[in-house]
Amino acid sequence: MSTTPAEEALHQLQREQTKLLDGIDELRAIGVGSLVELPQLVVCGNQSSGKSSVLEAISRVRFPAKSNICTRFATEVILRRSPTPTIKISIEPGPSRKDARERAILQEFAQELSPADNDLPTVIEKAKGHMGVNETANSGFSDDVLKVEILGPDQPELTLVDLPGLYYSVSQDQSLQGIRVVRTLTEKYMKNKRSIILAVISAKADYHLQEVLNIAERFDPKRERTLGIITQPDTLEPDSEEEKTYLQFVSNKKIQLQLGWHVLRNRSFETRDIPDDARDAREKEFFNQGRWSSLSRNSVGIESLRRRLSSILFIQIRGNLPGLLADIKEKAADREKALSKLGSPRTTRQQQRGYLLNISTSFERITGQALHGLYADEFFGAFESISDIHDFRRLRAVIRQLNEYFADAMAARGSRRIVVDGFPGLFSQESTPLDSKNPYLSGKLPHYVLRKNLEEEVAEQARKNRGIELPGSANQLLVGSLFRDQSLPWEGLAKEHLMKTWESVRYFALLVMQHTADDHTFSLLAGSIIEPALDELRQNLLAKLDELTAYTKRGHPLPVGKSFLTQIQKARSERQLSSLKTKLKSTISYKPEGEALFSIKAIEEATSNLEMHRDEYAAADIIDQMQAYYDTAIVTFVDNVATLGIENCLLDPLQRILTSQVINNMHDDQVRELASEPSFTSDERDRLATEVEKLQSGLRTLKTFNIRKPSLSGPPSIEKLVKPRIGIQDIRPPVTGAKSTTQSSLFPCPQEVKTPKSQTTKPFPGGLTPSISDFTSKSSYYQTEPSLSV
């Protein structure tokens, strides 16, 4: 018998649905569901809301339903078309089942029966026994999943997860702990952003007392993946306000859901044993009467719900495929990276030394790139992922920024006093601006002092400390003393800069070690090699600082070059010119055209008064010499701290603290201590390898459903992909002579591909890093692992 094009399209769609759902089920079966969020339909609601009746109506199979007992595990119901009706029951061990033998016992449970046997409740009771749960209040909840696969020629293509019903009162059969556990389990499934939430509400109870919609709104605030299902509408009085309220629900007027609402008439206690056909006939009859007859046929009855759920699940899976693939790839890459850090099994001395050599080679390479500003290794992250200049991975950029901060701080805070000719109150400042990013500008700034007052102070000192210098000449000891007084802040600023730079280098080294070694080896290498070497570099930095500041404490100014004399002459000339202008100001007269006139006599009087007292002249000269030498010496000091201190004593030796030569010079006992594997590392390697295999198997499964036809405009990385919104009409077979003019707004658009999260860093905090005390011994774990930022 030949088929029409419409029928062939329908069969093709059904085959695609089956393959797609089977693919997702396969991912769940191999354990990918515990690693990545998978699309699914989640049935949730209050206890006695009619969830079991909904499942029975959809699957045509009787589930055990006890109104006063809470189910203590999730049930995955898999519905598939098959010519032979069959029911298969199995148990999928939950994540809490760590023991391999225990998991194997649960996985061995497999029962198969015919729907005609009507023995599903008995088999489910047996499964409960295997999972170790029963119907007493003291029985715990299980994270195992009961899988019920129902095959038949009339089954829809669906996979649903039925959760235990929410309840709020404690009884002999239901404990207080169970209230929290059921709610936590419900929230866990709702939190999955690829889940479609089927919120079941009973019309028999006040909807205000049924919290499932409120819980769903927390995880689906836009109401875009929640479908409301109302049960037991026949318990409402015809034409009552309660009936009107629930009619508004179904019409999507009371609480608006993007997926809308649906209403079913359940079997009552009296009609619990009637056949499925009779149940459906009574349901149709009910919805054809009274105000219920005004509702759209797409929103009432079990037949339309089966079609609706199949459509929703298919669209949800299809739309989530790109994002799901991206998530699986990201998870697989993370675990492969962790496996790479663990390395191959290390049982022999040669394997252990080889593992350490690999770490040292990576450390040398990454450190060299960081010091030269060539950030090519994957350790440094992608270019576009860098959100702040203080990314500790880019060490050279951090060092340069700190050097610039130090130079700015020396200019602003390097001198104890700033000499000014004006009134010092106009210039006084007590602290730096609050919005300054420079970590060295915290605290007080220099005090401002009038030059006249400083000259009097220096003149007094000159009189008290006269030596063999000629009258009016500057006492060089006073020049040195005044310079040492002015440069007092240098040592403190330089020490702060060196320590912050050392902390940045230390943090960088720990990040590199964390990147190249597993946690156990990282702890041992950091505690026995990296930290001692960095402590030695710190001592060398402090010793170099003492050397660089020695002449500012005890030495004499020894300027070299012509710039010193040039600055002194310039200072004297400017001082004399300023004095001359002041004295001539009162004697100036002006021509009508505005030109200034000076008399010879006035000029002679002004120049004769420029002569200063010999002590005043000496004081002024001492200040000029000190300032000229200070301006020259501060530039040299800043350069020396950056080059002789940081470059020579810190950065250059950093490349040599962990090299292949260091590893080759180690004794076998030290190699064994650092690189031998504890038992849990082997377990971790096995776990990661298993998860990688699961994820890669999942990728192979899903890629068959995500093959796109090549576009003439280029590959997907070049072509801008804009996917249309998929509506219900997009999955229906074509109908001759009919045109679709609108798209349904019931279903969300397919999600876009998610890209792996890039590493980001926070702004430089001013040197806060893990302390050395975190290493309690060579075998201890580094409890606070460094991240990319502090």
C-alpha positions in Angstrom: 0.0 0.0 0.0 1.5 3.3 -1.1 1.8 6.2 1.3 1.1 9.9 0.7 3.9 12.5 0.9 2.3 13.8 4.2 2.3 10.3 5.7 5.9 9.7 4.6 6.9 13.0 6.2 5.2 12.1 9.4 6.9 8.7 9.5 10.3 10.4 8.9 9.7 12.8 11.7 8.7 10.0 14.0 11.9 8.1 13.2 14.0 11.2 13.8 12.2 11.8 17.1 12.9 8.2 18.1 16.6 8.4 17.2 17.0 11.8 19.0 15.3 10.6 22.2 17.2 7.3 22.2 20.4 9.4 21.8 19.6 11.4 24.9 18.7 8.3 26.8 22.0 6.7 25.8 23.8 9.7 27.2 21.8 9.3 30.4 22.6 5.6 30.5 26.3 6.0 30.2 26.4 8.6 32.9 26.8 11.8 30.9 23.7 13.1 32.7 25.7 13.4 36.0 28.3 15.5 34.2 26.2 17.7 31.8 22.6 18.9 32.0 20.4 17.0 29.6 17.0 18.0 28.1 14.1 16.2 29.9 10.5 16.5 30.9 10.2 16.7 34.7 6.9 15.8 36.3 6.5 17.5 39.7 3.8 18.6 42.1 2.2 18.1 45.5 1.6 14.7 46.8 -1.9 13.5 45.7 -1.9 16.1 42.9 -2.5 13.3 40.3 1.0 12.9 39.0 0.7 9.1 38.9 -2.7 9.4 37.1 -1.0 11.6 34.5 1.7 9.1 33.9 -0.9 6.3 33.6 -2.9 8.2 31.1 0.1 9.0 29.0 1.7 5.5 29.1 -1.5 3.3 29.4 0.3 1.5 32.2 -0.8 1.3 35.8 1.7 2.8 38.3 1.4 2.1 42.0 -0.3 5.1 43.6 -0.8 5.6 47.3 -2.3 8.9 48.3 -0.7 8.9 51.7 2.7 7.7 50.9 5.6 9.7 49.3 7.7 8.1 46.6 11.3 8.1 47.8 13.2 8.1 44.5 12.9 9.6 40.9 11.3 7.4 38.2 12.4 7.8 34.6 9.6 6.7 32.3 10.7 6.0 28.7 7.9 5.7 26.1 8.8 4.4 22.6 6.9 3.0 19.6 7.4 -0.7 19.0 5.3 -3.4 17.4 5.5 -5.6 20.5 4.2 -4.2 23.8 6.8 -4.7 26.5 7.7 -3.1 29.8 11.4 -3.2 31.0 12.4 -2.1 34.5 15.9 -1.4 35.6 17.8 0.7 38.2 20.4 3.4 37.4 22.7 3.8 40.5 22.9 7.4 41.8 26.1 9.4 42.2 26.2 8.5 46.0 26.8 4.9 45.1 30.6 4.8 45.2 31.1 1.1 45.9 31.6 -0.8 42.6 30.1 -4.0 43.9 27.0 -2.1 45.2 26.5 -0.4 41.8 26.9 -3.7 40.0 24.2 -5.3 42.1 21.8 -2.5 41.3 22.6 -2.6 37.6 22.0 -6.4 37.6 18.3 -5.7 38.5 16.4 -6.1 35.2 12.8 -7.2 34.8 10.7 -7.5 31.6 7.0 -8.1 31.5 4.0 -7.7 29.3 1.5 -4.9 29.9 -1.2 -7.6 30.0 0.3 -9.1 33.2 -0.6 -5.9 35.1 2.3 -6.7 37.4 4.3 -3.4 37.3 3.5 -2.5 40.9 4.9 -5.8 42.1 8.1 -5.3 40.1 8.5 -1.7 41.4 8.2 -3.0 45.0 11.1 -5.4 44.2 13.1 -2.6 42.9 12.5 -0.6 46.1 14.0 -3.5 48.0 17.1 -3.4 45.9 17.5 0.3 46.4 17.0 -0.1 50.1 13.9 2.1 50.5 10.5 1.3 51.9 7.4 3.1 53.0 8.3 3.8 56.6 9.1 7.3 57.8 12.6 6.2 58.9 13.4 5.0 55.4 15.7 7.4 53.6 15.4 8.9 50.1 17.5 7.5 47.3 19.3 9.3 44.4 19.0 6.1 42.4 16.7 6.3 39.4 14.1 3.7 38.6 13.9 3.3 34.8 10.6 2.1 33.4 10.8 1.6 29.6 7.4 1.1 28.0 7.2 -0.1 24.4 4.1 -0.4 22.3 2.6 0.5 18.9 0.6 3.4 20.3 3.2 4.9 22.6 4.3 8.5 22.1 8.0 9.3 21.8 8.6 10.6 25.3 10.9 10.4 28.2 9.7 11.8 31.5 11.2 12.0 35.0 8.6 11.6 37.8 9.7 13.1 41.1 8.4 12.4 44.6 5.4 14.5 45.5 5.9 17.6 47.7 4.3 17.4 51.1 4.3 19.7 54.2 3.1 17.7 57.2 4.8 15.0 59.3 3.1 11.7 59.9 3.9 8.1 60.9 4.9 7.4 57.3 6.5 10.7 56.4 9.3 12.3 58.3 10.4 16.0 58.7 13.6 15.2 56.9 11.7 13.9 53.9 10.1 17.3 53.4 13.5 18.9 52.9 14.8 16.0 50.8 11.9 16.0 48.4 12.1 19.8 48.0 15.9 19.6 47.4 15.4 16.8 44.8 12.7 18.9 43.0 14.8 22.0 43.0 17.8 20.0 41.6 15.8 18.9 38.5 14.2 22.3 38.1 17.6 24.0 38.2 18.6 22.2 35.0 18.0 24.9 32.4 17.3 22.2 29.8 14.5 20.7 31.8 10.8 21.3 30.8 8.9 21.6 34.1 5.5 19.8 34.0 3.9 21.4 37.1 0.9 19.3 38.1 -1.9 21.1 40.1 -5.0 19.5 41.4 -8.2 21.4 41.1 -9.4 19.5 44.2 -7.2 21.7 46.4 -6.7 25.5 46.6 -4.0 26.4 44.1 -2.5 28.8 46.7 -1.5 25.8 48.8 0.3 24.1 45.9 3.8 25.5 45.9 5.1 23.8 42.8 4.6 26.9 40.6 6.4 29.2 43.1 9.3 26.8 43.2 9.4 26.6 39.4 9.4 30.4 39.1 12.6 30.6 41.1 14.4 28.6 38.4 12.3 29.7 35.5 11.6 33.4 36.2 10.6 34.1 32.6 8.1 31.2 32.6 9.5 29.9 29.3 10.0 26.2 30.2 7.1 25.5 32.5 3.9 23.7 31.3 1.0 23.7 33.8 -1.1 20.6 34.0 -4.4 20.7 35.9 -6.0 17.5 37.2 -9.3 16.5 38.7 -11.4 19.3 37.2 -14.5 17.1 37.7 -14.3 17.8 41.4 -15.3 21.4 40.9 -18.9 22.6 41.1 -20.2 23.6 37.7 -20.4 27.4 37.2 -18.7 28.0 40.5 -16.0 30.7 41.1 -13.4 27.9 41.6 -14.3 26.4 38.2 -14.0 29.9 36.7 -10.5 30.3 38.3 -9.2 27.1 36.8 -10.7 27.9 33.4 -8.7 31.1 33.5 -5.6 29.0 34.3 -6.1 26.8 31.2 -6.8 29.9 29.1 -3.4 31.2 30.2 -5.0 34.3 31.8 -4.4 33.7 35.5 -0.7 32.8 35.4 0.9 33.2 32.0 3.2 30.5 30.9 5.0 30.5 27.5 4.3 26.8 27.1 0.7 27.3 28.3 -1.6 25.0 30.3 -3.3 21.7 29.9 -6.2 20.0 31.8 -6.9 16.3 32.3 -9.8 14.4 33.9 -8.4 11.6 36.0 -9.9 8.3 37.0 -11.7 8.6 40.3 -11.5 6.0 43.0 -14.8 4.5 41.8 -13.6 4.3 38.2 -10.0 3.3 38.9 -10.4 -0.1 37.2 -12.1 1.0 34.0 -10.2 0.3 30.7 -8.2 3.1 29.0 -10.7 3.6 26.2 -13.5 4.1 28.6 -11.4 6.5 30.6 -10.7 8.5 27.4 -14.4 8.5 26.4 -15.5 9.8 29.8 -12.8 12.5 29.6 -14.0 13.7 26.1 -17.6 13.7 27.3 -16.6 15.9 30.3 -14.8 18.5 28.2 -17.7 18.7 25.8 -20.0 19.9 28.5 -20.5 23.2 30.3 -17.9 25.9 30.3 -15.1 23.4 29.6 -16.4 23.0 26.1 -15.3 26.6 25.3 -11.6 25.6 25.7 -9.3 24.8 22.8 -9.1 21.1 22.1 -5.3 21.4 22.1 -5.4 22.3 25.8 -7.7 19.5 27.1 -7.5 15.7 27.2 -4.8 13.1 27.2 -4.5 12.6 23.4 -3.6 16.2 22.8 -1.3 16.2 25.8 0.7 13.2 24.4 1.1 15.0 21.1 1.9 18.3 22.8 4.6 16.8 25.1 6.2 14.9 22.2 6.4 18.2 20.3 7.8 20.1 23.2 10.4 17.5 24.1 11.5 17.1 20.5 11.9 20.9 20.0 13.7 21.3 23.4 16.2 18.6 22.5 16.7 19.8 19.0 17.1 23.4 20.1 19.6 22.5 22.8 21.9 20.3 20.7 24.5 23.0 19.8 24.7 24.1 23.5 24.7 20.5 24.7 27.6 19.7 22.4 29.5 22.7 23.5 29.0 21.8 27.2 30.2 18.2 26.6 33.2 19.4 24.7 34.1 21.8 27.5 33.7 19.2 30.2 35.8 16.7 28.2 38.5 19.3 27.7 38.6 20.1 31.4 39.0 16.5 32.3 41.6 15.9 29.7 43.6 18.8 31.0 43.3 17.4 34.6 44.5 14.0 33.2 47.4 15.7 31.6 48.4 17.3 34.9 48.3 13.9 36.6 50.5 12.4 33.9 51.1 8.7 33.2 51.2 6.2 36.1 54.5 6.7 38.0 55.7 3.5 39.6 59.4 3.4 38.5 62.2 5.9 39.3 62.5 6.7 35.6 58.8 7.5 35.3 59.0 9.7 38.4 62.0 11.6 37.2 60.5 12.0 33.8 57.3 13.5 35.3 59.4 16.0 37.2 61.4 16.9 34.1 58.2 17.6 32.2 57.1 19.9 35.0 60.4 21.7 35.0 60.4 22.1 31.2 56.9 23.7 31.3 57.9 25.9 34.2 61.0 27.2 32.3 59.1 27.8 29.2 56.1 29.6 30.8 58.4 31.7 33.0 60.6 32.7 30.1 57.6 33.8 28.1 56.2 35.7 31.0 59.4 37.6 31.6 59.8 38.5 27.9 56.2 39.5 27.5 55.6 36.8 24.9 52.3 35.2 26.2 52.0 32.3 23.7 51.4 29.4 26.1 47.8 28.4 26.9 48.6 29.2 30.5 48.2 32.9 29.7 44.6 32.5 28.3 43.1 34.0 25.2 43.8 37.6 24.3 40.2 38.6 24.6 39.8 37.0 28.0 42.1 39.4 29.8 39.9 41.8 31.7 42.5 43.7 33.8 46.1 44.7 33.5 46.8 43.0 36.8 46.5 39.5 35.6 49.2 37.7 37.5 49.9 35.3 34.6 51.2 38.2 32.5 54.1 38.9 34.8 56.0 41.4 32.7 52.9 43.6 32.4 52.4 43.5 36.2 56.0 44.3 36.9 56.0 47.3 34.5 52.9 48.6 36.0 54.3 48.3 39.5 57.5 50.1 38.4 55.4 52.9 37.0 53.4 53.2 40.2 56.7 53.3 42.2 58.1 56.0 40.0 54.9 58.1 40.4 54.9 57.5 44.2 58.6 58.6 44.4 57.7 61.8 42.6 54.7 62.5 44.9 56.0 61.1 48.2 59.7 60.7 47.8 60.7 64.0 49.6 60.0 64.7 53.2 59.3 68.4 52.5 58.5 70.4 49.4 60.0 73.9 49.2 57.6 76.6 47.9 57.8 80.3 47.6 54.0 80.9 48.2 51.9 80.3 51.2 52.1 76.6 52.2 48.5 76.3 53.3 47.4 76.5 49.7 49.4 73.4 48.9 49.0 71.2 52.0 47.4 67.8 51.5 47.2 65.0 54.1 46.4 62.0 51.9 46.0 60.8 48.4 42.7 60.9 46.5 40.4 58.1 47.4 40.1 56.9 43.8 43.8 56.5 43.3 44.8 53.0 42.0 48.4 53.4 42.9 49.0 51.1 46.0 52.1 53.2 47.0 50.2 56.5 47.4 48.4 55.6 50.6 49.3 57.6 53.6 50.6 61.2 54.1 52.1 63.3 51.4 55.2 65.5 52.0 54.7 68.7 54.0 55.0 72.0 52.2 57.5 74.6 53.7 58.3 78.2 52.7 61.7 78.7 51.3 62.2 81.7 53.6 61.5 79.5 56.6 63.8 76.7 55.4 66.6 79.2 54.7 66.3 80.5 58.3 66.4 76.9 59.6 69.4 76.0 57.5 71.2 79.3 58.4 70.8 78.5 62.1 72.2 75.0 61.4 75.1 76.6 59.4 76.0 78.8 62.4 76.0 75.8 64.8 78.0 73.6 62.4 80.7 76.0 61.1 83.8 74.3 59.9 86.9 75.4 57.9 84.8 76.5 54.9 85.3 80.2 53.7 82.7 82.7 54.9 79.6 82.6 52.8 80.4 79.1 51.4 78.2 76.1 51.8 79.1 73.5 54.4 79.1 70.3 52.4 78.2 68.3 55.5 75.0 70.3 55.8 74.2 69.6 52.1 74.5 65.9 52.8 72.5 66.2 56.1 69.7 68.1 54.4 69.7 65.6 51.5 69.4 62.7 53.9 66.5 64.4 55.6 64.7 65.0 52.3 65.2 61.4 51.1 64.0 59.7 54.3 60.9 58.2 52.6 62.9 56.5 49.8 63.7 53.4 51.7 60.2 52.7 52.9 58.7 53.3 49.4 61.4 51.1 47.8 60.9 48.3 50.3 57.1 48.4 49.8 57.6 48.2 46.0 60.1 45.3 46.3 57.9 43.3 48.5 54.8 43.8 46.4 56.8 42.8 43.3 58.2 39.7 45.1 54.6 38.8 46.2 53.5 39.1 42.5 56.4 36.9 41.4 55.6 34.3 44.1 52.0 34.2 43.2 52.9 33.8 39.5 55.3 30.9 40.3 52.5 29.2 42.3 50.1 29.6 39.4 52.5 28.1 37.0 53.1 25.2 39.3 49.4 24.7 39.8 49.0 24.7 36.0 51.8 22.2 35.3 51.5 19.7 38.2 48.7 17.7 39.9 47.6 18.9 43.3 49.7 16.5 45.3 52.9 17.2 43.4 52.2 20.9 43.4 52.0 20.9 47.2 55.3 19.0 47.5 57.2 21.0 44.9 55.9 24.3 46.2 56.8 23.5 49.8 60.2 22.0 49.2 61.6 23.8 46.2 59.6 26.9 45.1 59.0 28.5 48.5 62.6 28.1 49.8 64.0 29.5 46.5 61.6 32.4 46.6 62.5 33.1 50.3 66.1 33.3 49.3 65.3 35.7 46.5 63.4 37.8 49.0 66.4 38.0 51.3 68.6 39.0 48.3 66.2 41.8 47.5 66.3 43.2 51.0 70.1 43.0 51.0 70.2 44.9 47.7 67.9 47.5 49.1 70.3 48.1 52.0 73.1 48.5 49.5 71.2 51.0 47.4 70.1 53.1 50.4 73.4 53.0 52.2 74.7 56.3 50.7 71.4 58.0 51.5 72.0 57.2 55.2 75.7 57.6 55.6 77.4 58.9 52.5 78.1 62.3 51.0 76.6 63.8 47.9 79.0 63.1 45.0 77.4 64.4 41.9 78.8 63.4 38.5 78.5 65.4 35.3 77.6 68.9 34.3 73.9 68.7 35.0 74.5 69.3 38.7 76.3 72.6 38.2 73.8 73.7 35.5 70.9 73.2 37.9 72.7 75.2 40.7 73.5 78.1 38.3 69.9 78.1 37.1 68.5 78.1 40.6 70.7 81.0 41.6 69.8 83.0 38.5 66.1 82.5 39.0 66.3 83.5 42.7 68.2 86.7 41.9 65.9 87.6 39.0 62.8 87.1 41.2 64.4 89.3 43.9 65.2 92.0 41.3 61.7 92.0 39.9 60.3 92.4 43.4 62.6 95.4 44.3 61.9 97.2 40.9 58.2 96.8 41.0 57.6 99.9 43.1 59.9 102.1 40.9 58.4 101.2 37.5 56.7 104.0 35.4 54.9 103.5 32.1 54.7 105.4 28.8 51.3 106.3 27.4 51.7 103.5 25.0 52.3 101.0 27.9 56.1 100.5 27.8 57.8 100.1 31.2 60.4 102.7 32.2 63.4 102.1 34.6 65.7 104.7 36.0 69.5 104.0 36.3 69.4 105.0 39.9 66.6 102.6 40.7 68.4 99.7 39.0 71.6 100.5 41.0 69.7 100.6 44.2 67.9 97.3 43.4 71.2 95.5 42.5 73.0 96.8 45.5 70.3 95.4 47.8 70.7 91.9 46.2 73.7 91.2 48.4 72.8 88.9 51.2 74.2 88.2 54.5 76.9 85.6 54.3 74.9 83.1 56.5 71.8 83.7 54.4 73.8 83.3 51.2 75.3 80.0 52.5 71.8 78.7 53.5 70.3 79.5 50.1 73.3 77.9 48.4 73.0 74.7 50.6 69.3 74.4 49.6 70.1 74.9 45.9 72.8 72.3 46.0 70.7 69.8 48.0 67.7 70.2 45.6 69.9 69.9 42.5 71.5 66.7 43.8 68.1 65.3 45.0 66.6 65.8 41.5 69.5 63.9 40.0 69.8 61.1 42.7 66.1 60.2 42.7 66.1 59.3 39.1 69.2 57.1 39.6 67.6 55.5 42.7 64.4 54.6 40.9 66.3 53.1 38.0 68.6 51.1 40.4 65.6 49.6 42.3 64.1 48.5 39.0 67.2 47.1 37.4 69.8 46.2 40.1 67.1 45.1 42.5 64.1 43.6 40.7 65.7 42.5 37.4 69.0 41.2 38.8 68.0 39.9 42.1 64.4 38.6 41.4 63.4 38.1 37.8 66.6 36.8 36.4 67.1 34.1 39.1 63.3 33.2 38.8 64.0 31.2 35.6 66.5 29.0 37.4 64.7 27.9 40.5 63.2 24.8 38.8 65.1 23.6 35.7 65.9 20.2 34.2 69.4 20.6 35.8 67.8 20.9 39.2 65.8 17.7 38.6 68.7 15.8 37.3 70.8 16.7 40.3 68.2 15.3 42.7 68.9 12.0 44.6 66.6 9.1 43.8 65.0 9.4 47.3 64.1 13.0 46.8 62.6 12.2 43.3 60.5 9.4 44.9 59.4 11.7 47.7 58.3 14.4 45.2 56.9 12.3 42.3 55.6 9.1 43.7 51.8 8.6 43.4 49.5 8.3 46.4 46.7 5.8 46.0 44.0 8.5 45.6 45.9 10.0 42.6 45.5 6.6 40.8 41.8 6.6 41.7 41.5 10.2 40.4 43.1 9.2 37.1 40.7 6.3 36.7 37.7 8.5 37.5 38.8 11.2 35.0 39.6 8.6 32.3 36.1 7.1 32.8 34.4 10.5 32.6 36.4 11.4 29.5 35.3 8.2 27.8 31.7 8.9 28.8 31.8 12.4 27.4 33.6 11.4 24.2 31.0 8.6 23.7 28.3 11.2 24.2 29.9 13.5 21.6 29.9 10.7 19.1 26.3 10.0 19.8 25.2 13.6 19.4 27.3 14.6 16.4 25.1 12.3 14.2 22.2 14.6 15.0 24.0 17.9 14.6 25.5 17.6 11.1 24.7 20.8 9.1 24.7 21.1 5.4 27.6 23.1 4.1 26.8 26.7 3.1 28.2 28.3 0.0 28.9 31.4 2.1 31.5 29.6 4.2 31.9 27.4 7.3 29.9 28.2 10.5 32.8 30.1 11.9 32.5 32.6 9.0 28.8 32.4 8.2 26.6 34.2 10.7 24.0 31.7 11.8 20.6 33.1 12.6 18.2 30.3 13.5 14.4 30.9 13.1 12.0 30.4 16.0 10.6 26.9 15.9 6.9 26.5 16.5 4.5 23.6 16.6 3.8 23.9 12.9 7.4 23.3 12.1 7.3 19.7 13.1 4.0 18.8 11.5 3.9 17.1 8.1 3.1 19.3 5.2 -0.6 19.6 4.3 -1.5 20.0 0.6 -3.0 23.4 -0.1 -2.4 24.8 3.3 0.0 27.6 4.2 1.4 28.4 7.6 1.2 32.2 8.1 2.2 32.4 11.8 4.6 30.7 14.1 3.6 29.4 17.5 4.8 31.3 20.5 4.5 28.3 22.8 8.1 27.2 22.4 11.4 28.9 23.1 14.0 29.4 20.4 16.9 26.9 20.3 19.7 28.0 22.5 22.8 29.3 21.0 26.1 27.5 21.3 27.8 28.2 24.6 31.5 29.0 24.5 33.8 27.8 27.3 34.2 30.2 30.1 37.4 32.1 30.0 39.5 32.8 33.0 39.3 36.2 34.4 41.1 38.1 37.0 40.3 40.8 39.5 42.2 44.1 39.9 45.6 44.0 41.7 44.8 44.0 45.4 48.0 45.4 46.7 50.0 42.2 47.4 47.6 39.9 49.2 48.7 36.3 48.4 48.7 32.9 50.0 51.0 32.9 53.0 54.0 30.7 53.5 52.4 29.2 56.5 50.0 27.3 54.2 52.8 24.8 53.8 52.8 22.9 57.0 55.2 20.2 55.8 56.5 18.7 52.6 53.7 16.2 52.4 50.9 18.6 53.3 48.5 19.9 50.8 48.4 23.5 49.8 45.0 24.2 51.3 44.3 27.6 49.6 45.2 27.1 46.0 45.9 30.2 44.0 43.5 31.4 41.4 44.2 33.8 38.6 43.6 36.7 40.9 43.6 37.4 44.6 
